[in-house]
Amino acid sequence: MYNRIILIGNLTKDPELRYTPQGTPVTSFRIAVSSKYKQSGEMKEETLFIDTVVFGKQAESCSQYLQKGRSVLVEGRLQERRWESDGQQKSKFEVLAQTVRFLSRKSDPQSSQSAAQGDGIPEEITDTEPF
């Protein structure tokens, strides 16, 4: 079996950093991924909202450098998380990211200014899963 997903989208809110009981950093964020298609001669746009989870040093970097509206390329695997709440079984799909690449925005003067000062955002950070 093969489980691999690659998405490009924009963060819908700032990332949330937390730590496991063992001290491993975990960052969660949601990205909006849009696709366009033609239906009955008319262009339509569909947007999916995808939850993403990142572990380790990569989680800390995502928390530090990403913010709402930033574009990212996320590569990882799709997983289903299940839990029980108020006696009901619940589940959701999310991406367990193995690679997060920060994509620069063309009209972001702050990014180009900080890059010129040597304070730039890393282009790509990879990390292996903690388990």
C-alpha positions in Angstrom: 0.0 0.0 0.0 1.1 3.6 -0.7 -0.1 6.6 1.3 1.4 9.9 0.1 -0.2 13.3 -0.2 1.2 16.6 -1.5 -0.7 19.8 -1.0 -0.2 23.5 -1.6 -2.4 25.9 0.3 -2.6 28.9 2.6 -2.8 28.8 6.4 -6.3 29.7 7.7 -5.0 30.7 11.2 -1.7 30.9 13.0 -0.1 27.5 13.9 -0.6 26.1 17.4 2.5 24.6 19.2 2.2 22.2 22.0 4.4 19.4 23.5 3.8 15.7 24.2 4.3 14.4 27.7 7.7 13.2 26.5 8.6 16.8 25.4 8.3 16.3 21.6 7.1 19.5 19.9 3.8 19.2 17.9 2.4 21.9 15.7 -1.1 21.9 14.2 -2.4 24.1 11.5 -5.1 24.1 8.8 -4.6 25.0 5.2 -7.1 26.0 2.6 -6.5 24.2 -0.7 -8.4 25.4 -3.8 -9.0 23.7 -7.1 -10.7 25.0 -10.2 -12.8 23.0 -12.6 -15.2 23.5 -15.5 -18.8 22.4 -15.1 -21.4 23.1 -17.8 -19.1 25.6 -19.4 -18.8 27.6 -16.2 -15.6 27.8 -14.1 -16.1 26.6 -10.5 -13.8 26.8 -7.6 -13.8 24.3 -4.7 -11.9 24.9 -1.4 -10.9 22.1 1.0 -9.8 22.8 4.6 -7.1 20.3 5.6 -5.8 19.8 9.1 -2.0 19.3 9.3 0.2 18.0 12.1 4.0 18.4 12.3 6.4 16.9 14.9 9.9 17.7 16.1 12.2 20.5 15.1 10.1 21.1 12.0 7.1 21.8 14.4 9.0 24.5 16.2 10.1 26.1 12.9 6.5 26.0 11.5 5.3 27.7 14.8 8.1 30.3 14.6 7.9 31.3 10.9 4.4 30.5 9.7 1.3 32.7 10.2 -2.2 33.0 8.9 -2.3 33.6 5.1 1.2 32.2 4.4 1.5 29.7 1.6 3.0 26.2 2.2 3.7 23.0 0.4 3.0 20.1 2.7 4.1 16.5 1.9 3.2 13.6 4.1 0.6 10.9 4.6 -3.1 10.9 5.3 -4.2 9.5 8.6 -7.5 9.1 10.4 -7.7 10.1 14.0 -10.5 8.5 16.1 -11.8 9.5 19.6 -14.9 9.3 21.7 -16.7 12.5 22.9 -19.9 12.4 25.0 -20.4 8.7 24.3 -20.1 9.2 20.5 -17.4 7.9 18.2 -15.8 10.7 16.2 -13.1 10.8 13.6 -11.3 13.1 11.2 -8.7 12.9 8.5 -5.5 14.9 8.8 -2.1 15.1 7.1 0.9 13.9 9.1 3.5 16.1 7.5 7.0 14.8 6.8 8.1 17.9 4.8 6.8 21.5 5.0 8.2 24.0 2.5 7.5 27.6 3.2 6.5 29.3 0.0 7.2 33.0 -0.3 4.5 35.5 -1.4 5.5 37.8 -4.3 4.1 40.9 -2.7 5.4 40.4 0.8 7.9 43.3 1.4 8.6 42.1 5.0 9.9 38.7 3.7 12.3 40.3 1.2 13.5 42.8 3.8 14.2 40.1 6.5 15.8 37.9 3.8 18.1 40.8 2.9 19.1 41.1 6.6 20.0 37.4 6.7 17.0 36.7 8.9 15.2 34.7 6.2 12.7 31.9 6.6 14.1 28.5 5.7 12.8 27.1 2.4 12.3 23.6 3.6 12.6 21.7 6.8 12.2 17.9 7.0 12.0 15.7 10.1 11.1 12.1 10.7 8.2 11.0 12.8 8.9 10.7 16.5 7.6 7.1 16.6 
